[in-house]
Amino acid sequence: MTATQYLADWQPYPFNILETRLEFDLAPKGTKVRSEIRLQGDKPADLVLDGAGLQTLSLRIDGVEIAETDRIFEGERLTIPAAALPEGSFTFSAEVAIDPEANTTLEGLYLSGGMFCTQCEAEGFRHITWYPDRPDVMAPFHVTIRSEKPVLLSNGNPVRREPGLAEWHDPWPKPSYLFALVAGNLVSIDDHFTTASGAPVDLHVWVREGDQDRAGYAMEALKRSMRWDEEVYGREYDLEVFNLVAVDDFNMGAMENKGLNIFNSKLVLASADTATDLDYERIEGVIGHEYFHNWTGDRITCRDWFQLCLKEGLTVFRDQQFTSDMRSAAVKRIQDVQTLRARQFREDQGPLSHPPRPDHYQEINNFYTATVYEKGAEVIGMLKRLIGDAEYYKALDLYFTRHDGQACTIEDWIKVFEDATGRDLTQFKRWYTDAGTPELTMSESWNDGTLTLTFRQDTAPTPGQTQKPPRVIPVALGLISPNGDEALPTTVLELTETEQNFSFHHLGARPVVSLLRGFSAPVVLRREISAEAQALLLAHDTDSFTRWEAGHDLALDALIARARGEHGGRAYIDAIGALLEHGAEDPAFTALCLALPGEEEIATALSDRGQIPDPDAIHRARDGFAAEIAATHQDALARLYAEMAPNGPYQPDAEGAARRSLRLASLVLLSHLDEGDRALVLFGIAENMTERFGALGQLVAAGRARESLELFRQEFAKNRLVMDKWFMVQTHRASPETAVERAAALAARDDFDWKNPNRFRALLGGFAANHAGFHRADGAGYDFYADWLIKLDPLNPQTTARMCTAFETWRSYDAGRQEKARAALTRIAATPGLSRNTSEMVTRILAGKG
């Protein structure tokens, strides 16, 4: 286990790097890397460099070999004493040999299907050569690549190209984690972009031969991203060329390396017959995200890895804005909240809870979390809501001007907003430093035309933080009259104390409070509200989020009651009937309202109410409720299913996606009545992957998919990304009773390439998402999952550690399940040679309290 790193121990690097020069002679087993680093020191200091798995051939200072006595190796660190260094500036050079073919961790330089590729965030560059591998050490890079591969790419602008050789120069200082190299047999689709100031930029999307017909959407998404960042944030691109590369073997979704973005191929390749609407939207959003990092992550980066949320939270917020502008802002906001609650709230309530800016870590790769990304974005959204749009963009302009070319901290970020607005944000900063999700309780009193609202905020203790002082919470609310009219438009209340009162006077009748509009703060809301009031909000609220929330809460209350063996849900069923009458007017919103809360969410809600969730009872309750809804509204659902049929060729736009989402939402419910008859027909006639894959999922759930699955496999056996879907749908949608056996059978297939992160996540991630199957009472789900994590860990610790989170709620369940989950986790923890990534995660999960 690596030593714990503490924010309080951070010290600036004692040298400035004036230039970094790298030369690569690429070979699968014996790549040689020569580096020259020109350094400037103001006072005597040891030269400390990072390196891992390197065969060191030569180490020199100003061309002179460093004496063996002046080379101090300690783990992944090389120290050259100050006494062995010249005063002022000097050049450190190294020659090392590395083995990309043997690199299964997918960090540093590795091979993916014969293509050389890098992934250096967070600490992958140390697997390439000796270097100060920390984000605050920035330098311009000059890179020379020698290889027989026809396409040789690196960061920046091309300097020289000839057969077997390429030179690249990146004039913008960057840390080592943003270095990138790609060499392979690739083809590109090409385009160009002219910036707002008239600078031409060559654009290239690089893919494997045969995939170029599925790369066009990625190119269009890139151009939309570039234009949007100019128009909304005033940020222009700053190099002559922008390269984007699709890679099959990649631990992350994508990486924002300066001028050379490397993407998991699933986030680049798309066509109507191979990608769903969600795939298209995800491609557009992630391409935007990585491009937006050019300013919020590249030009301005983070001083240390504790500040990761500075670049990631801000860039997630920007990509959310981008998708909202490209598609439906209302639908996007609801989807973002669903993701936040499913991933980040769960994280906050369990043993892995940490603040957006943690103050310590053992393995930084384990902190690429929903808290850092999604909650980090929510914090910026709150800040924007508190100060207003104009002040927000004024502060961002100051941020870019003041800190361009720097490695910054959360304190730098907060100071920019204080200077731009004149506000004291000391209390607001707690959102960055305090873990946990605040619980916001609201009570009401009504007296002679005056409505008084009392708010109380509380945050439960989290690991390492027992005291939780109050935070600044922006609460956006409106008031809806009993007749459905809006009595008060959206007003933002600013909570700063543990308990506060707000009164609204001269109201003609007692209104229903439309609370937390737009989900104005990432809190858990507690309030007393009747089913009738929720139905009123669902029917008449002017805020899309709180309107959806009202229906969602009605459904969740009904499902909780049914999981406990009670009956409920009449109010939701009636409210959905009224919604369906006009469902075609806003199909995407209607589809969201028809989607019942998931089984994991129901389990979490039961646990929050002090009850032990029963996964089998939850599964039965959800299926039974869906069938009752379908039986009650069969005619309306069938009408919408027919009305939303394709009315022209497939287009991956928001309008078409909205129609298909409502059609499939109707199909999901109707399939509980017809046992998959409509789904079988749709699978046969569908002309796009969205409808075809949606139908296949219903057939798997209905137990009628054997022939359809085989047809699907035969058609797409050579398409790796579509086959990932084939693996995933079977483990995710299988019946809980057979999910383990189905997953095991799939894992035994020759085409289950478990060393590929996408394929592994498809099968094992799909299985973990099968709530009742994963949490099967006999513990078979835990054992199966643990077996595969143990198998993957020696090859790919990063992916293994991240997938351990499937166990983080284990203490919520009954004693029998807890015993079996603990046994599986203990077995993982006791595995000889377990990676530090996985060891840290499992240790934290085991130690956490329920």
N, C-alpha and C positions, 0 to 999 in steps of 0.2 A: 504494500500500500504506500502510495506516495505521500510525502509530508503535506499537511494542510497548508494552503496558501491563505494569507490574511491581507485584506485591503490595507490595514493599518501599517503593514510592513513594506508597502511599496516605496521604492526609491528610484529616482531618475537614473537612466543609463549614463555612465560617466563619459561617453564618447558620442560625438556626432558622426554620422556616416555621410560622407560627401558624395560617394558614388559606389554602386555595386555592379560588378561585371561578372557574368556567369558564362561558362562554355560547357556545352553538353555534347558528348559523343555517345549517342544512344545505342544501346544493345539490350536485348531482353534480359540477359543474365548478368552482364557486366558493363553497365553504363558508368562512364567516367564523368565526373563533374569537377571542373576547375573554377574556383571563385577568387576574385580579388575585391577586397573591401578597403576603400580608402577612408581612414578614420582621423578625426581631429579631437584631441583631448585638451582640456584647459588646465588640468592638474594631474599629477601622477595617480594612476588607478590600475587595478588588475583588469585585464581583458577577459571577460567571461562570455563564452559562446555555448550555444546549444547544439546537440547532435544526438541522433539515435539510429542505431543499426548501420553505422557507417564504417567502411573499411578505409582507414586513413592512410593515404599513400605519401602525402607531403604536407608540411605546415611551415610557412615561411613568414618572416617579417622583413619587408623591403628587399625581398629576393633572397634572403639568407635563411637557411634551414634553422628552425627553432630547436635548441638543444633539448634532449630528452628530459633533462632535469627541470626544464622550464615548461613542461607539458603536464599539467595536473588534471587527470581524468577522474571524475566522480559521477558515476551514473551517466546521465545524459548531459553532463556539463564538462566543458574544457576551460580551465583557467590558466592564463599566462600571466605570471606575476608582473607587477608594474616595473620591477627592476629590470626585466628583460625587454622592456619596450622603450623606443626612442621618445624624446620629448616632442610635443607638438603633433604634427600630422605624420602618419605612416600608413603603409599598405600591408594588410594581412592577406595572405593567399593560402589556399588549401586545394589539394587534389584528393578526391575520395572516389571510391567505387561503391555502387549500390546495385541491388538486384530487383528491378521492377517486376520481373516475372514471379518472384516468390512473395511479393507484397500483396497479401490478401486482405490487409486491413483497409485498403483503399484510402490511405493517408500518405502524403508525400507523392512520389512518382511511382506509378503502377501501370500495369497493362490491362486493358479492357478489350477483349476480342482482337488482340494484336495491335491495338492503338495505344500509344503512350499518352498518359493523362496525369494531371496533378490534382490534388486537393490539399490545400495547405492551411485552411482554417479548421481548428484554432492553432494547433501546434504541429502541423504536418511538414512545414519547411525544414525542420530539424532532421527529418528523414532524408533530406536531399544533400545538405552540406552543413558545415559548421557555420553558425550565424547567430547573432543576438535575436532569437526568435520571440519577439515580444512586440505588441502592436504600436508602442510609442517610439520605436526606432524606425525612422522613415528615410528613404533614399531613392534617387532615380536609379533605374536599372537598365543595363545594356546586356543583351542576351544573344549568344551565338549558339545555334543548334546545328549539329551534323548528324545526318541520318539518311538511310535509303528511302525513308517514307516520303511520298511526294508532297505532302502538306505539312509544313512546319510552322507552328504558331506560338506566339508569346504575347506579353502585354505591350501596349503602346503602338507606335508607328513602325512600319517596315522600313529597314535601312538597306538591306541587301537580300536578294533572292537569286539563287542559282541552283542547279541540280545538286542535291545532297547537302545544301547549306542555306541557312537563313539567319539574318540578324534583325533584332528588334530593339528599339530604344523607347523607353517610357520616361518622358521628361518630368512627369509629376511624381514627387516623392511619395513612396508608399511603404507600408510595413511588409514584412516577408509573407504574412498570411495571405496577401493579395497577389502574390506571384502565381503565374500560371504558365503551363506549357502543354501543348497538344501536338502530337506527330502521328499521322496515320494515313490510310488510304481513304480519303474523304472527298466528297463532292459538295459543292455549295450552290445555293440559290442566292442570287445577288440583286442588290437594289442600291439606292442612294437616298440621302437625306440632306436637305439644305437647312442649316440652322437659322434662327431668327436674324442673326447678324450676317447671314450670307455665306457662311463657311460650308464647303461641301464635305460630306462624310460618306465613305463607301461602307455599305452594309453587307455582311455575309452570314448566312446560316449554314453551318457545316454539318453534314449527316453522312451516314454510310450509303454507298451505292444502292439504289433501289428505294431509298426512303425520301428522296427529294420531292416526290409528289405529295408528301404529307407535311412539308415544312413551310408552305406558303402562309398558313395562318399565323405561325410564329413570327414571320417577317412583318406581316401587317400589324401584329400586336406590338412589335418593337417600334415601328414608326409611330403608332398612336401614343406609345409611352413617351417617346422623345418630344413629340409636339405638346403633349399634355404637360410635361414638366416645364416646358418653356412658358406655356400660357398661364399655368396656375402658380408656379413657384419662381418663374423667371430664371430657370437653370438651363443653360445650353450645354451640349456635349462639347468636349474639349480635345478630341484627337481626330486624326485623319481617317481612321477606320474603326469600325466596331465589328468584332467577330463573336458569334454565338455558336457553340458546339454542343451537339447531342451525344451523350455518352451512356452506354447501357449499364455499366457497373458504377453506381454512385451512391454513397451513403445518404446524402442529403437530397433536397429537391433541386437545388441549383447553387451556384456560387458566383459572387459579384466581382471576380478578379478584374482589375482595371483594363477595360478595352477588350477583354477576352472572357466573356461569361461562359461558364461550363454548366450544362444542364443535364439532369437526368432525362433520358430520351422520352420518358412518358410525359414530360412537360414541354415538349417541342413538337412531337409528331402527332398529327391529327388529320383525319378525313371523315366524311360523313358515315362511312361504313365501318370505321374502326374506333372512333372516339365518341363519347357521349357529350351531351351539353355541359355536364359538370367538368369533363375533361377540357373542353374548349375554354370555359370560364376560368378554370385553374391555370391553363397555359397563359392566357392573357394576364391574369393577376400576378403570376410568378415572374413572367418576363418583365412586367412593369416593376415589380419589387426589385429585381436584380439591377435593372437599369437605373432606378431611382437611387440605388446605393452609390452611383457614381459621385453624387454630392454628399449624401448622408451615409457615409461609410468609407468612401475612397478619398475624396478631397478632404473631408473631415472624418477622421476615424476616432476610435476610442483609445484612451490613454493606457488602459489595462483591461483585462478580461472581466473585471468586476463591473465595468461600465458597458457591458455588452448591450444592455437594453437601450443605451443612448442611440446606437446606430440601428438596432433591430426594431425597437418599439417605434421609433420615428418613421422608419421605412415601411413597416407594416401599416402604420396609420396612413402614410401616403399611398400605398397600394390599395388600401380600402377606399380612400377617396377616389382614386382612379377608376376602380371597378364600379363604384357608385355612379360616376359620371358617364361611364361607358354603357351601363346597364340600368338597373332599377335601384335607386338609393334606398327605398323602403325595404325591398327584399334583401338587399345586401346587408343592411343593418340587422335585420332579424337573423340572417344566416350567421353573421359575425357573433351575435350574442349566443346563438345556439352553440357555436364552436367554443366560445369562452366558457360557458357553463359546463359543457361536457368535458372539457380538458383542463382549463385553468382552475375553475372552482373546485373540481375534484382534487387537483394538485394542492390547492390551498388548504383543503380540509383534511389532508392526510400527512403521512410521515415525510413526504417530499416537499412540504411547504417551505418557501423561501421568498424573500422580497425581490422585486424587479432588479434591484441592485444588491446582490448578496455581499456579505462582508467576509466570507471565507468559502473556500471550496477545496476539494481534493483532486478532482478530475474535471477540468473545464468543459470537456465534451458533454458532461452530464448536466450542464446548465444551459443548454440550448433547449429551453423549455417554453411551455405555454405562458408561464409567468413573465419571462423575459420578453417574449414576442407579443402575445396577444394582450396581456395585462399592461405591458409597456405601451402598447398602442392606445389602450383605454385611458391611461394616465394623460397622454397627450391630448386625446379627445376632450377630457375634462378641462384641461388647461385652456384649450381653444374655446370651450363653451363658457368658461368663467370670464375670459377677457374679451371675447367677441372676435369675429373674423378679421376685421381690419387690424386690430392690435396683434393678432396672431401672425399675420403675414408681415407686419412691420417687424416683429421680433425675429421671424425667420430670416428676413433680409439682413438684420444685424448679426445673426448667428453666422450666416455665410460670409459676410464681410469680415467679421472679427476673427473667425477661427479657420478660414480657408488655409489648408496646408498643415493643420495642427491635429494632434491627438488629444482629445478632450475628455472631460468628466461631467457627471451629472451636475456638479456645482457650477461648471462653466455654462451649462444649458440653462439652469435656473437663473443665474446671474443675468443672462441675456434678456430673459423675460422681465426680470425686475427692472433692469435699466430701460427697457423699451416701454414699459407700462407704468412704472413708478409704484408697483405693488410689492408688498412684502410677502414672499412665497415660502417663508421658513416653515410654516405649518403644512403647506401643500407638499413640501418635499418628503413628508412622511410616507406618501404613496410610493416613493422609491425605496425607502429604507425599512419599512415595516411590512412583515409578511402577514398573510391572512386576509380573508374577505370580510369586510365590515358587515354586520347585521344591522339593518335599518328598520326600526319598528315605528309605525305610525298609528296613532289613535285619533279619533275625531270627537268633537262635541258640537252640538247645534243649539243655538239659542236666539230666537227672535231675529232671524235673518243674518246671523253671524255664524260662520263656520270657523272653528278653531282647530288647527292641526298641531298635534304634539309629536315631535320626532325624537327618537332616542337612537344613538349609535353605540354599538358594542362590537369589539373584535376579540374573538377567543384567543387564548394563548397559543403560540406555535413553537415548534422546536427552537430553543435558544432565545425566545422573546416572550416573556410572561406579561409584561406591562404594555398596554396598547392605548396611548393617549388618543384623543379624538382627532380626526382628520378633517380637511376641508372636503365637503361633499356637495356638489351641485345637484340639486333636485329640481328637475324640470317637471312642471305639472300644469294641468288645466282642469276646468270644472265643466261637467256635462249635466245639463238640466234634465229633469225627469222626462221631458218630451223629446230629448235627444239633441237639443240645441246646445251650442257651446256657450256657457255662461262666463267663462274666463279663458282667454287664449293662453298659449304657453307662457308660463312665467318661471323664471329660474330662482329658486331659493338657495341661499348659500349657508350650509350648516358648518359651524366651526366648533360647537360645544357638544358635550355629551348629550344634553337635552335642550331642545328649543321649541318655542311656540310661535305659530304664525296664524293670524286671523284675517278673514275675508268678510267684508261687511256688505250690507244692503243687497242681500240675495233674496230673490222672490220665493224660492223654494229650495229645499235641501238638495244640493247637487251630488252627483257621484264624482269622486276625485279620480281623475286620470293621472296616475302617479308614475314618476320616473319615465317621462316621455323620451323617446329616442334612446332609452336605457342610458340616462345621463351620467350614471356612475356605476362602477362594477361592484354592486353590493347585493346582499340577499335581503329581500324585502319581506317584512312581516306586517300584515294588516288584517283586520276583520272586514270581510266584504262578502255580501250575499251572492248567491248564484244569479239572482235577478239583476243585481248591479253589474255583475260580470257580463251577463247577456246584453245589458244596455250598452256597455262599452264596446263589445264586439260588434254590435249593430251600428253604433253612431259615433264612436270616438273619431276625432279628426286626425289623431296621430296613429300612423300605421303600426308602430311597434306596440304601443299599449293596447291597441285594438287586437292585434294578434295575441298578445300576452293574456288578455282576458279569456279568449277561447282556449289557449293553451292551459291556463290554470284551471279552467272548468274541466277540461279533459283529464288533467293530472289528478285533481281531487277525486274524480270518478274512478280512475284507475287505482288509486291508493285504496279507496273503499272496497273495490272489487278484489284487490289482492288480499285484503283482510277478510274476505268472505262475505262482505256486505254488498248491498246493491246501491247503485248511484249512477248518475250520468244523464238523467232525463233533461236537465237544463242544457247540457252541451248538445245533446241530440236535437233538441228543439232549435237551439241557436244555429246549428249547422244547417238545418233546413232552411232558415231564413237566408243564410249566406249563400246557399246553393242556388236560390232563385235568381240571383244576379251574379253568379260565379264567373260567367264568361266575360264580364266587364273588366275584371282584374284577375286573370287566370293564375298568375304566379302567386299572388297573395292568397287566393282561395286554396291553391295547392298546399301552401304552408299551413293553413288553418286545418286542412283535412289530415295532415300528418300527425298521428298520435305521438305523445312523448315516448321515447325509447325505454326499453326495459332497464337499462343502466340508470337512467334518470329517475325512474320510478323507485328503484332500489335506493338510490341516494336520498330521495324525498322521504321514504319510509325511515331510513336511518336517521335523518335530520329530526324526525318526529319521535325519536326514541324507541323505534320498533326494529325488530330484526327482519330484514327482507328475506323472503322465500323466492328464489329465482324461478322455481317451477310454478308457483302460484301466480307470480307476476306474468309469466309467459301465458298462462291460461287466461288470466284476466284481460290481458291486452288483446289476445285473439278473440275472446268472447265479446268484448266491447266493440271491436271492429266489425264483427259479424252483425251485431245488433244495429250499429249505425247503418251498415249497408242494407240490412233488411228494411229499416225504416225509410231510407231515402233511395231505394233501388232505382226508381224511375228517374229521379233527378240526376243521379250518378251516371246512369246509362245514357241519358240525354247529353250530359257534358262529355262523356267518353266519346260519343259520336261527333259532337260539335267540334271537338278539339282535334279531330283527325287531320292529317296533313292537307293543306290547301295549295300546295305547290312544292317545288323542289326544296330539299333541306337547306336551310341557312342557319349558321351557328350564331344567330343574333338574339337579342333579348326577347323580342316579340315571339319568335318561333320557339325558343326555349320555354317561354312562359306557357304557351299552349301545350307543349309536350309534357311539361311538369304537371299540369292539371289533368291531362289525359291519363298519365300514369298514376297519379294520386287516386283518381277514380277507379282505375284498374285494381289497385292494391285492395281497396275496400270490396269491390265487386267480386274479387277472387275468393273471398271468404264465403260467397254464396254459390258460385258456379264451379268451385273446385278447380279453377284454372282453365275453364273452357275458352273464355275470351283471350286469355294469355296465350294459349296454344295457337289460336288463330292469328293473333298479332305477331307471334314469333315467326310464323310462316310468311306473313305478307309485309312485315316492316321493311322499309327501305333506308333506315338509318340505325346506327348502333344504339342510340338513346332508347328507342322504343323496343328494339330487339332484345337488348340486354335487360331492360326493365321487365319485359315479358318472361325472359329466362329466369329471373329472380323469383317471380311468382310461381313458375312451374317447379322450381326447386323446393320452395316452401310448401307447395301442395303435394310434393312427392310424385310428380308426373314428368320429371325432366330427363329421364334416361335417354330417350331417342333424341331430344332436342340438344342435350349436352354433347352427344356424339356428333350430330350434324355440325354444331358450333365448332367442336374440336377439329373435325375434318377440314372445315373451311379455313380455319385460322391457325392451324398447327405450326405454320412457319412465321407467324406474327407474334413475336415475344410479348408485346404489350397487351394484345388482346388475350393471349393465353394467360397472362396474369389475372385478367378478369375472370377467366374460366375457373382458375383455381380458387380465387377469392369467393365467388358467388356460392360455390358448393359448401365451403366451410362456414360462411356467414349465414346462409339461409337454410342450412340443413336443420332438421328437427333436433331439438336438444337431446333426445334419446340416442340419436345416431351420429351426432356431430363429431365425437371423438373418433369413432370407427371410420367415418368418412374422411376425416382429415388424415388419419393414419394411412388409409389406402392411397390417398393422393400423394402423400409424402413418400410412398414406396415406388412411385412411378419414375421411370427413367427421365422424363422431361421435367421433373421437379429439380431444377437447378438451384439447390438451397444456398449455394455460395453467391448467387446473385441477390443483392438486397431487395430488388423489386419482387422477385419470385418468392423469396422467404417471407417478406411482409405480406404478400398477397395471401398465402396459405395460412401462416401463423397469425397474422394480424386479423384476417377474416375470421379465424376461429376464435380469437380472443374477444371479438365483437359479438360473437354468438353468446349472449349473456348466460342463458340457462345451460347451454352446452359447456361453456368454459367452467361454470360453477356447478357442474354436475355433482350430486351429493356423494357419489362414491369416490370423488377425487381424481377420477381418470383424466379429466381435463387439465388439472394442475400438473399431473405427472407427465402427460404427453407434452405439454408446453415446456416444462422444465427440462425434459430430455433434449429438446431441440435447442433451447438456449445454451445448455451445457455443450452441445455439439458445435454450435456456431462460435462460441466465445473465443476459442484459440485462433480462429481465422479472422473474425470481424468483431472485436470488442465493442466498437461504437454502436453498431446496430443492435447487438445483444443487450447492451445496457439500456438503450432506449426502450426496448420491448419488454423489459422487466416491469415497466409501469402497469402492465396488465394486472399485477398482483397488489397494487397499492391500496385497494379497498378491502383486502382480505379480512381485516378485523371487524368488518361490518356484519358478517354473516354468522350463522349459528355455530355452536361449538364444534360440531362434527366437521363442517367445512373449514373452520379455522384450523383445526388440528391437521387436516390434510394439506391445506395451503402452507402452513408452517413447515410441515415435513418436506414439501417440495422446495420451498425457499431455503431451508436449512441444507438440503442436499446440494443446491446450487452453490451456496456459500462455502461448503466443504470441499468443493471440487479442487483437486490439486492444480496449481498453476493458473487459477482463475485470474482474469485480467483485473487491473485496478479499476477500470470503468465499471465492470459488472459487480465487482466486490463492493464498491462504494454504494451502488444502487440497492443491492440486496440487503446489505447491512442496515441502511437507512430504513428500508421497507420493513424489515424484521423488527427494528427497534421502535418503530412508530406506534403511537397509541391510537386506538380506534375512536 
